[in-house]
Amino acid sequence: MSNKSESLRLLVVDESPAIAEALTTQLKSLGLPTRLQVIDDKEELEKALRHVWDIILFITGYDITYEDVLRLIKSNDQDLPLILLLNDLSAFDPNIDEDASEPVLKAYSSGAVDVLPTNRPLKLALSVRRELSNLGHRRTQRHLEMMLGDAERRSQLLLKNSRTAVSYIDEGVHIYANESYLELFDYESIDELMGMPVIDLVDSEDLQEFKDFLKTYTKTGRNVADFNFSGVRADKSRFEAMLQLAPASFEGEPCTQVIIQHQAIADTSQLEAQLAAVERLDSLTNLGNRRAFEEDLESTRDAAIKSKQQHALLFTSIDNIGQINASSGLAGSDATVLKISETLKNRFPDAHTYRFGDSTFATLATNTSSEVISEIALKTTEIIAKTLISVNNRTVQTTVSIGIAMIGETSPNSDEILSRAFNAADKVKIQNQGLGNGINLYNPAENATESDQALRELLEDALEKGSFKLMFQSVYDTNNDAAPLFEVYARLPLANGEMMMPEQFMPVAHRYGMESRLDRWILLNSCKRLKIQQATHPNTRLLINLSADSLQDTSLPVLVGKLSGAISGGNNKLLTLQFNENDVTGYLELARNNIHQFQENGCQVAINNFGASLNAMNLLDHLKVDLVKIDKSFVQDLGKEENFQAVKKLTNEIIKHQAQVLIAYIETPVAMSKAWSIGARYLQGYYLQMPSEEMVFDS
């Protein structure tokens, strides 16, 4: 919905329209007129998703589950929130926090924005209104980002083609200059000016006055009077000009813009327009060229954000152009390129096809789906493979590899979209032993280590499928000569069988607001593992690392308490929740309340990386925590007396605040001996035991 006067576009998956109609009445009473469509099978859903919807409500489907719907939405790159209604009211037992319910948690982990019982129409209506508001904010953000990008592109284009000489300087040194500026001073490329002080372009007779002019500008930070001076060209010739300075930014960094006026240039706008049109065409095929494609790809992505519709980029590569060139020469290559260009234009009449490179093409298809465009592309490869191409009374044949990347409202930038289509086409040749002749639809999950966007998609997939791997490292208790406490770590499996560490994927999870969901997944699955372990080792406890998001989540203490109670049978303090010192410091007031709530609900609380900040001990004056894990920087080189005494002093101060101390990162016998003598209750490190998939301690 772009404004309040529009109707809510609601798509409902249910075998009966009764609940949907009741919801419509409730929404109307809240001032939300609703345009409703009810479907119940996969075929109808695929057709419906070609149109624009605001929210999808899943109740029951004939041959489709809500997980199927979420996967389809994700594959289409659509921003379409799904609310799940459950007929099983036991999932909402008032004696159990609904967030701890297995069906509810599964739905949230899969990507549902809300999970509700079918008998709560008002709560459902309020949820719809909330998610509609959230969707509106996301759409507004994407629209503003698009407008900003468009404004920046226009600005750069105007700057590049301006007849006015313009440059950017930082601390008096050139960092950019447009063509007019280079021509004015008789330089051939920006490389010659990069790093050159602007005063080098001013005649020596005007130099002192120019320095004063710069000084005045620097002090005021505003435009000052024009400065008339004699400029010095590269060949040392002089010319008269006028200079202006203005604050600006270049590539996101503040700098100073220099504008120089010399002589009026004849108006050549009409000629420039004609030249610009010619510059967008490929002379052989009369298709748009690479420059035209790159500009139109930006527009297509922007259109996807505006319209919420699906578009597609197809990258087509001629497989055996080298052989054709060797056997038939340039004439054969040109004839092949022409024939392929004609075929692509005929096969995609409603799309725009461009000649991207010597033997490659790009096609932008609008308002389509991955299924439809893949089917057309596959048929196109079959037609081309059977086509005979005449070259000087000879006949040649070729095949093509087509890579497809879908473009939706949440797609990455244009360079990444192009890279996806290019890699997909390249994969066809790899799969067919270099022969090509096929299509490949880009799958984000297969490219997770290449970029933040791909890693984000891998994280989403891992949360949906529960494919994270939990590892457990024992923590040795010196009081009991045992190791019933295990610290939990999450690992992200990669396609090559390797495991990605948290320090690699957590920054991306933070950037895309996924930390809270990841924390809850780790909590739930750690508790499941602990419940199993309790059957044979009832004293086992877990130390679980949580993010700053969880530290601020006021609903989490109750959930954690119920999880702890469910696995402990009344024996509390089986869970110790560990937060980073910097996070606790940054949210101290909220942390104090939440930490108290965690403890009230039967959990212990620990601080990790303790001592990394100045005045770390002040934290313990404000907070009552159960365990403190000393920062790694203190523990390194314990064999040195200075380091040993520093850790011992810190340990004693922590103990005075009635908190236990954990010394980790013990990797050598010397470190083990020193750590033991410090007086810390808990010891941990690779010397004692490496993290493993099971909760075992090698004594």
C-alpha positions as CSV (number, residue, x, y, z in Angstrom):
1,M,0.0,0.0,0.0
2,S,1.5,3.3,-1.0
3,N,-1.0,5.4,0.8
4,K,-3.9,5.1,3.3
5,S,-6.6,5.3,0.6
6,E,-5.5,2.1,-1.1
7,S,-6.8,-1.3,-0.1
8,L,-4.8,-4.0,1.6
9,R,-3.9,-6.7,-0.9
10,L,-4.2,-9.9,1.0
11,L,-3.5,-13.4,-0.4
12,V,-4.9,-16.2,1.7
13,V,-4.0,-19.9,1.3
14,D,-6.9,-21.9,2.8
15,E,-9.3,-24.6,1.7
16,S,-12.2,-22.5,3.1
17,P,-12.8,-18.8,2.8
18,A,-14.6,-18.5,6.2
19,I,-11.6,-17.3,8.3
20,A,-10.5,-15.0,5.5
21,E,-13.9,-13.4,5.3
22,A,-14.1,-12.9,9.1
23,L,-10.7,-11.3,9.0
24,T,-11.8,-8.9,6.3
25,T,-14.6,-7.7,8.5
26,Q,-12.2,-7.2,11.4
27,L,-9.7,-5.3,9.3
28,K,-12.4,-3.1,7.9
29,S,-13.4,-2.1,11.5
30,L,-9.7,-1.1,12.0
31,G,-9.9,1.2,8.9
32,L,-8.1,-1.3,6.5
33,P,-10.2,-1.9,3.4
34,T,-9.1,-5.3,2.0
35,R,-8.8,-6.8,-1.5
36,L,-8.9,-10.5,-0.9
37,Q,-8.0,-13.6,-2.9
38,V,-8.3,-17.1,-1.4
39,I,-6.5,-20.0,-3.0
40,D,-5.7,-23.6,-1.9
41,D,-3.1,-25.2,-4.2
42,K,0.3,-24.7,-5.6
43,E,-0.7,-23.9,-9.2
44,E,-3.0,-21.1,-8.1
45,L,-0.3,-19.8,-5.8
46,E,2.3,-19.6,-8.6
47,K,-0.2,-17.6,-10.8
48,A,-1.2,-15.3,-7.9
49,L,2.4,-14.5,-7.0
50,R,2.8,-12.9,-10.5
51,H,0.7,-10.0,-9.1
52,V,1.5,-7.6,-6.3
53,W,0.4,-8.5,-2.7
54,D,1.0,-6.9,0.6
55,I,0.6,-9.9,3.0
56,I,0.1,-13.6,2.6
57,L,-1.9,-15.5,5.2
58,F,-1.4,-19.3,5.3
59,I,-3.9,-21.6,7.0
60,T,-4.2,-24.9,5.1
61,G,-3.4,-25.9,1.6
62,Y,-4.4,-28.8,-0.6
63,D,-1.0,-29.7,-1.9
64,I,1.3,-27.1,-0.4
65,T,2.8,-26.3,3.0
66,Y,3.7,-22.9,4.4
67,E,7.4,-23.9,4.0
68,D,6.7,-24.3,0.2
69,V,5.2,-20.9,0.1
70,L,8.2,-19.3,1.9
71,R,10.6,-21.0,-0.5
72,L,8.7,-19.8,-3.5
73,I,8.6,-16.2,-2.2
74,K,12.4,-16.4,-1.5
75,S,13.2,-17.9,-5.0
76,N,11.2,-15.0,-6.5
77,D,13.1,-12.4,-4.4
78,Q,9.8,-11.0,-3.2
79,D,9.3,-9.0,0.0
80,L,6.0,-10.6,1.0
81,P,5.5,-11.2,4.8
82,L,3.7,-14.5,5.7
83,I,1.5,-14.9,8.7
84,L,0.8,-18.5,9.7
85,L,-2.4,-19.6,11.4
86,L,-2.4,-22.9,13.3
87,N,-5.5,-25.0,14.0
88,D,-3.5,-26.9,16.6
89,L,-4.3,-24.8,19.7
90,S,-2.0,-26.9,21.9
91,A,0.8,-25.0,20.3
92,F,-0.5,-22.0,22.3
93,D,-0.9,-23.7,25.7
94,P,-1.1,-20.8,28.2
95,N,1.2,-22.8,30.6
96,I,3.9,-22.8,28.0
97,D,5.4,-19.7,26.4
98,E,4.3,-19.8,22.8
99,D,7.8,-18.8,21.7
100,A,9.0,-22.1,23.2
101,S,6.4,-24.2,21.3
102,E,8.0,-26.4,18.7
103,P,5.6,-25.6,15.8
104,V,5.8,-21.9,16.6
105,L,9.6,-21.8,16.7
106,K,9.8,-23.9,13.5
107,A,7.6,-21.4,11.7
108,Y,9.6,-18.4,12.9
109,S,12.8,-20.1,12.0
110,S,11.4,-20.8,8.5
111,G,10.7,-17.1,7.9
112,A,7.1,-16.5,9.1
113,V,6.7,-13.0,10.5
114,D,4.0,-14.2,13.0
115,V,2.3,-17.4,14.2
116,L,-1.2,-17.2,15.6
117,P,-4.1,-19.5,16.6
118,T,-7.1,-19.5,14.2
119,N,-9.5,-18.5,17.0
120,R,-8.0,-15.0,17.6
121,P,-9.3,-12.8,14.8
122,L,-8.6,-9.5,16.5
123,K,-5.0,-10.4,17.3
124,L,-4.6,-11.5,13.7
125,A,-6.0,-8.2,12.4
126,L,-3.6,-6.3,14.7
127,S,-0.7,-8.5,13.4
128,V,-1.7,-7.8,9.8
129,R,-1.8,-4.0,10.5
130,R,1.6,-4.2,12.2
131,E,3.2,-6.2,9.4
132,L,1.7,-3.9,6.8
133,S,3.3,-0.9,8.5
134,N,6.7,-2.7,8.6
135,L,6.3,-3.5,4.9
136,G,5.5,0.1,4.1
137,H,8.7,1.2,5.9
138,R,10.8,-1.3,4.0
139,R,9.3,-0.2,0.7
140,T,9.9,3.4,1.5
141,Q,13.5,2.7,2.4
142,R,14.1,0.9,-0.9
143,H,12.4,3.7,-2.8
144,L,14.5,6.3,-1.0
145,E,17.7,4.3,-1.7
146,M,16.7,4.0,-5.3
147,M,16.1,7.8,-5.5
148,L,19.4,8.5,-3.8
149,G,21.2,6.1,-6.3
150,D,19.4,7.8,-9.2
151,A,20.4,11.2,-8.0
152,E,24.0,10.2,-7.5
153,R,24.1,8.6,-11.0
154,R,22.6,11.8,-12.5
155,S,25.1,13.9,-10.6
156,Q,28.0,11.8,-11.8
157,L,26.7,11.9,-15.4
158,L,26.2,15.6,-15.3
159,L,29.7,16.1,-13.8
160,K,31.3,13.8,-16.3
161,N,29.7,15.5,-19.4
162,S,29.7,19.0,-18.0
163,R,31.4,21.7,-20.2
164,T,32.3,23.3,-16.9
165,A,35.7,22.3,-15.5
166,V,35.2,20.6,-12.2
167,S,37.5,18.8,-9.8
168,Y,37.5,17.5,-6.2
169,I,40.4,18.2,-3.9
170,D,41.1,16.8,-0.4
171,E,43.5,18.8,1.7
172,G,44.5,20.8,-1.4
173,V,45.3,17.7,-3.5
174,H,43.4,16.5,-6.5
175,I,41.3,13.3,-6.1
176,Y,39.1,13.7,-9.2
177,A,38.7,15.8,-12.3
178,N,36.2,15.7,-15.2
179,E,37.1,15.8,-18.9
180,S,36.6,19.5,-19.2
181,Y,39.0,20.2,-16.3
182,L,41.6,17.9,-17.9
183,E,41.2,19.6,-21.3
184,L,41.4,23.1,-19.7
185,F,44.8,22.3,-18.2
186,D,46.0,20.1,-21.1
187,Y,46.2,16.8,-19.2
188,E,45.4,13.5,-20.9
189,S,44.1,11.5,-18.0
190,I,43.1,11.9,-14.3
191,D,46.1,9.8,-13.4
192,E,48.4,12.7,-14.2
193,L,46.5,15.0,-11.8
194,M,45.9,12.5,-9.0
195,G,47.9,13.6,-6.0
196,M,48.9,16.9,-7.5
197,P,48.3,20.0,-5.3
198,V,45.9,22.5,-6.8
199,I,48.4,25.3,-6.2
200,D,50.6,23.8,-8.9
201,L,48.0,24.9,-11.5
202,V,48.1,28.5,-10.4
203,D,50.6,31.1,-11.8
204,S,53.3,32.1,-9.3
205,E,52.2,35.7,-9.4
206,D,48.8,34.7,-8.1
207,L,50.0,32.0,-5.7
208,Q,50.1,34.0,-2.4
209,E,46.7,35.5,-3.1
210,F,45.3,32.0,-3.9
211,K,46.7,30.6,-0.6
212,D,45.0,33.4,1.3
213,F,41.8,32.6,-0.6
214,L,42.1,28.9,0.4
215,K,42.8,29.8,4.0
216,T,39.7,32.0,4.1
217,Y,37.6,29.2,2.7
218,T,38.9,26.7,5.1
219,K,38.1,28.9,8.1
220,T,34.6,29.8,7.0
221,G,33.6,26.4,5.5
222,R,31.4,28.3,3.1
223,N,31.5,29.7,-0.4
224,V,33.7,32.7,-0.7
225,A,34.0,35.3,-3.4
226,D,35.2,34.2,-6.8
227,F,38.9,34.1,-7.3
228,N,40.4,35.4,-10.6
229,F,43.7,34.0,-11.5
230,S,46.1,32.9,-14.3
231,G,46.1,29.1,-14.8
232,V,49.1,27.1,-15.8
233,R,48.6,24.3,-18.4
234,A,50.8,21.2,-18.6
235,D,52.8,22.8,-21.3
236,K,53.4,25.8,-19.0
237,S,51.2,28.1,-21.1
238,R,48.9,30.5,-19.3
239,F,45.2,31.4,-19.5
240,E,42.8,33.6,-17.5
241,A,40.1,32.0,-15.5
242,M,37.8,32.3,-12.5
243,L,37.7,29.8,-9.7
244,Q,35.0,28.9,-7.1
245,L,35.2,26.5,-4.1
246,A,32.3,24.7,-2.5
247,P,32.0,21.9,0.1
248,A,31.1,18.5,-1.4
249,S,31.5,14.8,-1.0
250,F,33.2,12.2,-3.2
251,E,32.6,8.5,-2.8
252,G,31.1,9.2,0.6
253,E,34.0,11.3,1.9
254,P,33.9,15.0,2.5
255,C,36.1,17.1,0.2
256,T,36.1,20.4,-1.7
257,Q,34.7,21.0,-5.1
258,V,36.7,23.3,-7.5
259,I,34.8,24.9,-10.4
260,I,36.7,26.8,-13.0
261,Q,35.1,29.0,-15.7
262,H,37.2,29.7,-18.8
263,Q,35.5,30.4,-22.2
264,A,31.9,29.9,-23.3
265,I,31.6,26.8,-25.4
266,A,29.2,26.7,-28.3
267,D,26.0,24.9,-27.5
268,T,26.3,21.4,-29.0
269,S,23.5,19.7,-27.0
270,Q,21.7,18.5,-30.1
271,L,24.9,16.9,-31.5
272,E,25.7,15.4,-28.1
273,A,22.2,13.9,-27.9
274,Q,22.7,12.3,-31.4
275,L,26.1,11.0,-30.4
276,A,24.7,9.6,-27.1
277,A,22.1,7.6,-29.0
278,V,24.7,6.2,-31.4
279,E,27.0,5.4,-28.5
280,R,24.3,3.1,-27.1
281,L,24.0,0.9,-30.3
282,D,26.1,-2.0,-31.5
283,S,27.0,-1.4,-35.1
284,L,26.9,-5.1,-36.2
285,T,23.6,-6.2,-34.7
286,N,21.9,-2.9,-34.1
287,L,21.2,-4.1,-30.6
288,G,21.9,-2.0,-27.6
289,N,25.5,-2.2,-26.5
290,R,27.1,-2.9,-23.1
291,R,26.8,0.8,-22.1
292,A,23.0,0.8,-22.9
293,F,22.6,-2.5,-21.0
294,E,24.3,-1.3,-17.9
295,E,22.1,1.8,-17.8
296,D,19.0,-0.2,-18.4
297,L,19.9,-2.8,-15.8
298,E,19.9,-0.1,-13.2
299,S,16.5,1.1,-14.4
300,T,15.2,-2.5,-14.3
301,R,16.3,-3.1,-10.8
302,D,14.8,0.2,-9.8
303,A,11.5,-0.8,-11.5
304,A,11.5,-4.1,-9.5
305,I,11.7,-2.1,-6.3
306,K,8.9,0.3,-7.4
307,S,6.5,-2.3,-8.9
308,K,7.2,-5.3,-6.6
309,Q,7.3,-7.3,-9.9
310,Q,9.7,-10.1,-10.9
311,H,12.2,-9.4,-13.7
312,A,15.0,-11.5,-15.1
313,L,18.5,-11.1,-16.6
314,L,19.6,-13.7,-19.1
315,F,23.3,-13.8,-20.0
316,T,23.9,-15.8,-23.3
317,S,27.3,-17.0,-24.3
318,I,28.1,-18.5,-27.7
319,D,29.9,-21.8,-26.9
320,N,32.2,-22.5,-29.9
321,I,32.9,-19.0,-31.3
322,G,36.6,-19.7,-31.2
323,Q,36.2,-22.8,-33.5
324,I,33.9,-20.9,-35.9
325,N,36.4,-18.1,-36.1
326,A,39.2,-20.5,-36.8
327,S,37.3,-22.4,-39.5
328,S,35.4,-19.5,-41.1
329,G,37.2,-16.4,-40.1
330,L,35.7,-13.1,-39.1
331,A,32.9,-13.5,-41.6
332,G,31.8,-16.7,-39.8
333,S,31.9,-15.1,-36.4
334,D,29.9,-12.1,-37.6
335,A,27.3,-14.3,-39.3
336,T,27.0,-16.4,-36.1
337,V,26.6,-13.3,-33.9
338,L,24.0,-11.9,-36.2
339,K,22.0,-15.1,-36.3
340,I,22.0,-15.5,-32.5
341,S,21.0,-11.9,-32.0
342,E,18.0,-12.4,-34.4
343,T,17.0,-15.6,-32.6
344,L,17.1,-13.9,-29.2
345,K,15.1,-11.0,-30.4
346,N,12.5,-13.3,-31.8
347,R,12.4,-15.6,-28.8
348,F,12.1,-12.7,-26.3
349,P,10.0,-10.2,-28.2
350,D,8.8,-8.4,-25.1
351,A,12.3,-8.1,-23.6
352,H,15.3,-6.0,-24.4
353,T,18.4,-7.8,-25.8
354,Y,21.9,-6.3,-25.9
355,R,25.2,-7.3,-27.3
356,F,27.3,-7.4,-24.2
357,G,30.6,-8.6,-25.6
358,D,32.1,-10.0,-28.8
359,S,30.2,-13.3,-28.4
360,T,27.9,-12.7,-25.5
361,F,24.4,-11.1,-25.1
362,A,22.3,-9.8,-22.2
363,T,18.5,-9.9,-22.2
364,L,16.3,-8.0,-19.7
365,A,12.9,-9.6,-19.4
366,T,10.3,-7.8,-17.3
367,N,7.2,-9.1,-15.3
368,T,8.1,-12.8,-15.5
369,S,8.8,-15.7,-13.2
370,S,11.8,-18.1,-12.9
371,E,9.7,-21.0,-14.2
372,V,8.4,-19.1,-17.3
373,I,11.7,-17.6,-18.3
374,S,13.6,-20.8,-17.7
375,E,11.2,-22.7,-20.0
376,I,11.6,-20.1,-22.8
377,A,15.4,-20.0,-22.4
378,L,15.7,-23.8,-22.5
379,K,13.6,-23.9,-25.7
380,T,15.8,-21.2,-27.2
381,T,19.0,-23.3,-26.6
382,E,17.3,-26.2,-28.4
383,I,16.3,-24.0,-31.4
384,I,19.8,-22.5,-31.7
385,A,21.4,-26.0,-31.6
386,K,19.4,-27.0,-34.6
387,T,20.0,-23.7,-36.6
388,L,22.1,-23.8,-39.7
389,I,24.2,-20.7,-40.3
390,S,25.4,-19.9,-43.9
391,V,28.9,-18.4,-44.3
392,N,30.2,-18.1,-47.9
393,N,28.4,-21.2,-49.2
394,R,29.4,-23.1,-46.1
395,T,27.3,-24.1,-43.1
396,V,28.3,-23.7,-39.4
397,Q,26.4,-24.6,-36.2
398,T,26.7,-23.4,-32.7
399,T,25.2,-23.8,-29.2
400,V,24.7,-21.3,-26.4
401,S,24.9,-21.3,-22.6
402,I,22.3,-19.2,-20.9
403,G,22.6,-18.0,-17.2
404,I,19.6,-16.6,-15.5
405,A,19.4,-14.3,-12.5
406,M,16.1,-13.1,-11.1
407,I,15.6,-9.5,-10.2
408,G,13.1,-8.7,-7.4
409,E,12.6,-5.9,-4.8
410,T,15.2,-7.3,-2.5
411,S,17.8,-8.1,-5.2
412,P,21.4,-6.9,-4.7
413,N,23.1,-4.1,-6.8
414,S,23.4,-4.3,-10.5
415,D,27.0,-5.5,-10.5
416,E,26.0,-8.5,-8.3
417,I,23.0,-9.3,-10.5
418,L,25.2,-9.3,-13.6
419,S,27.8,-11.4,-11.8
420,R,25.1,-14.0,-10.9
421,A,23.9,-14.3,-14.5
422,F,27.4,-14.5,-15.8
423,N,28.4,-17.2,-13.3
424,A,25.3,-19.2,-14.0
425,A,26.1,-19.2,-17.8
426,D,29.6,-20.3,-16.9
427,K,28.3,-23.1,-14.8
428,V,26.5,-24.6,-17.8
429,K,29.8,-25.2,-19.5
430,I,31.3,-26.7,-16.3
431,Q,28.4,-29.0,-15.9
432,N,28.5,-30.1,-19.5
433,Q,32.3,-30.7,-19.6
434,G,33.0,-27.5,-21.5
435,L,30.4,-28.0,-24.2
436,G,27.7,-25.7,-22.8
437,N,24.4,-25.9,-24.6
438,G,22.0,-25.5,-21.7
439,I,20.6,-23.1,-19.1
440,N,21.3,-22.5,-15.4
441,L,19.2,-20.5,-12.9
442,Y,21.3,-18.8,-10.3
443,N,20.9,-20.3,-6.8
444,P,22.1,-18.0,-4.1
445,A,22.8,-20.9,-1.7
446,E,25.5,-22.3,-3.9
447,N,27.5,-19.0,-3.8
448,A,27.4,-18.2,-0.1
449,T,31.1,-17.5,0.4
450,E,31.5,-14.9,-2.4
451,S,29.8,-11.9,-0.9
452,D,27.8,-10.6,2.1
453,Q,24.6,-10.9,0.1
454,A,25.3,-14.5,-0.7
455,L,26.3,-15.2,2.9
456,R,23.1,-13.6,4.1
457,E,21.1,-15.9,1.9
458,L,23.1,-18.9,3.2
459,L,22.3,-17.8,6.8
460,E,18.6,-17.5,5.9
461,D,18.7,-21.0,4.4
462,A,20.5,-22.4,7.4
463,L,17.9,-20.9,9.8
464,E,15.1,-22.3,7.6
465,K,16.5,-25.8,7.4
466,G,18.3,-25.9,10.8
467,S,21.6,-26.8,9.2
468,F,23.9,-25.0,11.7
469,K,26.2,-27.3,13.6
470,L,26.6,-27.0,17.3
471,M,30.0,-27.6,18.9
472,F,30.7,-28.0,22.6
473,Q,33.9,-27.3,24.5
474,S,34.3,-28.4,28.1
475,V,35.0,-26.0,30.9
476,Y,37.0,-27.6,33.7
477,D,35.8,-26.9,37.3
478,T,38.8,-26.8,39.6
479,N,36.5,-27.0,42.7
480,N,35.0,-30.4,41.7
481,D,37.8,-31.7,39.5
482,A,35.3,-32.3,36.8
483,A,34.0,-30.7,33.6
484,P,30.1,-30.6,33.7
485,L,30.0,-27.2,32.0
486,F,30.2,-26.9,28.2
487,E,30.4,-23.7,26.1
488,V,28.3,-23.8,23.0
489,Y,29.6,-22.6,19.6
490,A,27.7,-22.5,16.3
491,R,29.3,-23.4,13.0
492,L,27.9,-22.7,9.5
493,P,28.4,-25.6,7.1
494,L,29.7,-24.6,3.6
495,A,29.1,-26.4,0.3
496,N,32.7,-27.6,0.2
497,G,32.3,-29.4,3.6
498,E,34.2,-26.8,5.6
499,M,32.8,-24.9,8.6
500,M,32.5,-21.1,8.8
501,M,33.3,-19.7,12.2
502,P,31.0,-17.2,14.1
503,E,33.5,-14.3,13.7
504,Q,33.0,-14.7,9.9
505,F,29.2,-14.9,9.7
506,M,28.1,-13.0,12.8
507,P,29.0,-9.5,11.3
508,V,26.7,-10.3,8.4
509,A,24.0,-11.6,10.6
510,H,24.2,-8.3,12.6
511,R,24.2,-6.2,9.5
512,Y,21.0,-7.8,8.2
513,G,19.2,-8.0,11.6
514,M,19.4,-11.8,12.0
515,E,21.2,-12.1,15.3
516,S,18.1,-12.5,17.4
517,R,16.7,-15.3,15.2
518,L,20.1,-17.0,15.3
519,D,20.3,-16.7,19.1
520,R,16.9,-18.3,19.5
521,W,17.8,-21.1,17.2
522,I,21.0,-21.8,19.2
523,L,19.1,-21.6,22.5
524,L,16.4,-24.0,21.4
525,N,18.7,-26.6,19.9
526,S,21.2,-26.4,22.7
527,C,18.4,-27.1,25.2
528,K,17.3,-30.0,23.1
529,R,20.8,-31.5,23.2
530,L,21.1,-30.8,26.9
531,K,17.8,-32.6,27.6
532,I,19.2,-35.7,25.9
533,Q,22.5,-35.3,27.8
534,Q,20.6,-35.0,31.1
535,A,19.4,-38.6,30.9
536,T,22.9,-39.9,31.4
537,H,24.8,-36.9,32.9
538,P,22.3,-35.0,35.0
539,N,24.9,-32.4,36.2
540,T,25.7,-31.2,32.7
541,R,25.3,-27.4,32.2
542,L,25.7,-25.1,29.2
543,L,27.4,-21.7,28.7
544,I,25.6,-20.1,25.7
545,N,26.9,-17.0,23.9
546,L,24.2,-14.4,22.9
547,S,24.3,-11.2,21.0
548,A,23.4,-7.6,21.9
549,D,20.0,-8.1,20.3
550,S,19.2,-10.7,22.9
551,L,20.5,-8.5,25.7
552,Q,17.9,-6.0,24.7
553,D,15.0,-8.5,24.1
554,T,12.7,-8.1,27.1
555,S,10.7,-11.2,26.1
556,L,13.7,-13.5,26.2
557,P,14.1,-14.0,30.0
558,V,10.7,-15.7,30.3
559,L,11.4,-17.9,27.3
560,V,14.8,-18.9,28.6
561,G,13.3,-19.6,32.0
562,K,10.7,-21.9,30.5
563,L,13.3,-23.7,28.4
564,S,15.5,-24.2,31.4
565,G,12.5,-25.4,33.5
566,A,11.5,-27.8,30.7
567,I,14.9,-29.6,30.7
568,S,15.8,-29.4,34.3
569,G,12.7,-30.7,36.1
570,G,13.0,-28.0,38.7
571,N,16.9,-28.1,38.9
572,N,17.6,-24.5,37.8
573,K,20.9,-22.9,36.8
574,L,21.6,-25.4,34.0
575,L,22.0,-22.5,31.6
576,T,24.5,-19.7,31.8
577,L,23.9,-16.9,29.2
578,Q,27.1,-15.1,28.2
579,F,27.2,-11.6,26.8
580,N,30.1,-9.5,25.4
581,E,31.5,-6.9,27.7
582,N,31.2,-4.1,25.0
583,D,27.5,-5.0,24.5
584,V,26.7,-4.9,28.2
585,T,28.5,-1.5,28.5
586,G,26.7,-0.1,25.5
587,Y,23.2,-1.1,26.9
588,L,24.0,-0.9,30.6
589,E,20.6,0.2,31.9
590,L,18.6,-2.3,29.8
591,A,21.3,-4.9,30.5
592,R,20.9,-4.5,34.3
593,N,17.2,-5.1,34.1
594,N,17.4,-8.0,31.7
595,I,20.2,-9.7,33.5
596,H,18.2,-9.5,36.7
597,Q,15.3,-11.1,34.9
598,F,17.4,-13.9,33.5
599,Q,18.6,-14.7,37.0
600,E,15.0,-14.5,38.4
601,N,14.0,-17.1,35.8
602,G,16.6,-19.6,37.0
603,C,19.6,-18.8,34.7
604,Q,23.1,-17.6,35.4
605,V,24.7,-14.8,33.5
606,A,28.3,-14.4,32.4
607,I,30.4,-11.6,30.8
608,N,32.8,-12.5,28.0
609,N,35.9,-10.6,26.9
610,F,36.1,-9.0,30.3
611,G,38.8,-6.4,30.8
612,A,39.0,-5.3,27.1
613,S,37.6,-1.9,27.9
614,L,38.8,0.8,30.3
615,N,37.4,0.7,33.8
616,A,35.9,-2.7,33.2
617,M,35.5,-3.3,36.9
618,N,32.9,-0.5,37.0
619,L,30.5,-2.9,35.3
620,L,30.6,-5.2,38.3
621,D,29.7,-2.3,40.5
622,H,26.5,-1.9,38.6
623,L,25.7,-5.5,37.7
624,K,25.6,-8.7,39.6
625,V,26.8,-11.5,37.4
626,D,27.7,-15.1,38.1
627,L,30.7,-15.7,35.9
628,V,33.3,-13.6,34.2
629,K,35.4,-14.8,31.3
630,I,38.7,-12.8,31.2
631,D,39.7,-11.3,27.8
632,K,42.2,-13.2,25.7
633,S,44.6,-10.3,25.7
634,F,45.2,-10.8,29.5
635,V,45.7,-14.6,29.2
636,Q,48.4,-14.5,26.4
637,D,51.9,-15.1,27.6
638,L,51.0,-16.2,31.2
639,G,54.5,-17.4,31.5
640,K,55.6,-13.8,31.8
641,E,55.5,-12.6,35.4
642,E,54.0,-9.2,34.5
643,N,51.1,-10.8,32.7
644,F,50.7,-13.4,35.4
645,Q,50.4,-10.8,38.1
646,A,47.9,-8.7,36.1
647,V,45.6,-11.7,35.6
648,K,45.9,-12.7,39.2
649,K,45.0,-9.1,40.4
650,L,42.1,-9.0,38.0
651,T,40.9,-12.4,39.2
652,N,41.0,-11.3,42.8
653,E,39.0,-8.2,42.1
654,I,36.3,-10.1,40.3
655,I,36.0,-12.6,43.1
656,K,35.5,-9.7,45.5
657,H,32.4,-8.9,43.5
658,Q,31.1,-12.4,44.2
659,A,31.5,-13.7,40.6
660,Q,33.4,-16.8,39.5
661,V,36.3,-16.5,37.1
662,L,36.9,-18.4,33.8
663,I,40.3,-18.4,32.3
664,A,40.2,-19.6,28.7
665,Y,42.5,-19.9,25.8
666,I,44.9,-22.3,27.6
667,E,46.9,-23.9,24.9
668,T,50.2,-25.0,26.6
669,P,51.3,-26.9,29.7
670,V,52.9,-23.7,31.0
671,A,49.7,-21.7,30.6
672,M,47.8,-24.5,32.3
673,S,50.2,-24.5,35.3
674,K,50.1,-20.8,35.7
675,A,46.3,-20.5,35.3
676,W,45.8,-23.2,37.9
677,S,47.8,-21.2,40.4
678,I,45.9,-18.0,39.9
679,G,42.8,-19.1,41.8
680,A,40.2,-19.0,39.0
681,R,37.4,-21.6,39.5
682,Y,37.1,-22.5,35.8
683,L,39.7,-23.3,33.1
684,Q,39.2,-23.8,29.4
685,G,41.3,-24.2,26.2
686,Y,42.6,-26.4,23.5
687,Y,45.2,-27.8,25.9
688,L,42.3,-29.3,27.9
689,Q,40.0,-30.2,25.1
690,M,39.0,-29.0,21.6
691,P,35.4,-28.2,20.7
692,S,33.5,-31.4,19.6
693,E,30.1,-32.3,18.4
694,E,29.3,-34.2,21.6
695,M,29.4,-33.1,25.2
696,V,32.3,-35.3,26.4
697,F,35.4,-34.5,28.5
698,D,38.7,-36.2,27.9
699,S,40.0,-36.6,31.4
